[in-house]
Amino acid sequence: MSRRTTTVRIPEDLAAEVDIVARGRGISVNALMLEALHAEIERVKSDDEFMETLRALTERDKEILDRLAE
């Protein structure tokens, strides 16, 4: 699987908490962040209101792209 590097700026106090949680679990900060992102994606996938909003945004983007293609 290919990887992409992304810079995330977080407050120092949150970074310190992330470091402690990752160390306590015996995993890297990167692994902890990936777990958190996967969990959030799974959470929103089961959120009907979020999914409806996403569908509306996607439809709007499609309409704009269609106009640009004309």
N, C-alpha and C positions, 0 to 999 in steps of 0.2 A: 504494500500500500504506500502510495506517495505521501509525503508530509509537506505541510506548509507552515512556515514560521510566522507567528503573529505576536506583536508586542501588546501587552496588557498593562495599563497603568492602574495600580490600585493603591489605596492609602496605606501608609506604613503600618498602622495598627492592624489592618486586615492582613497584610503580608506577613506580619509576625504570627498571627493566628494560623494562617495557612501553613507556614513553616512548621509550627508546633503540631498541628493535626497530621500533616504528612509524616513528620518524624515519628509521631506516636503510632501511626499505622504502619510504619516501616515501608513507606512508598515515597516516590519523588513528588515534588510539588506539581510537576507536569502531569503525573498519573492522577493526582487528586483533582486537578483542574479538568482533565478529560472525563473523569467520573462525574464531576459536577455538571459538566456540559451535557453529557449523555443523559443524566437524570432529568435535567431541565427539558431537554428535547422530548423525552418520553412523557413528561408531565404535560407539556403543551399539546402533544398529539392527542391526548384524551380530553382536552378542554374544548368543548364544542364552540364556545363563543370565540376563542382564539382562532380555531380552524375556519370559522365563518369569516372572520376579519381577514385572515390570510387569503382565503378564496377571493374575497372582494378586491383586495390589493393586487392579487395576481391577475384577475380579470381586467382591472384598470391598466395594469402594466401592458397586458396583451393588446388592449385597445390602442394605447399610445404607440406601441411598436408597429401595429398594423398601419396606423396613420403615417408613421415615419417611412414605412416601406412603400407607400403610394408614390 
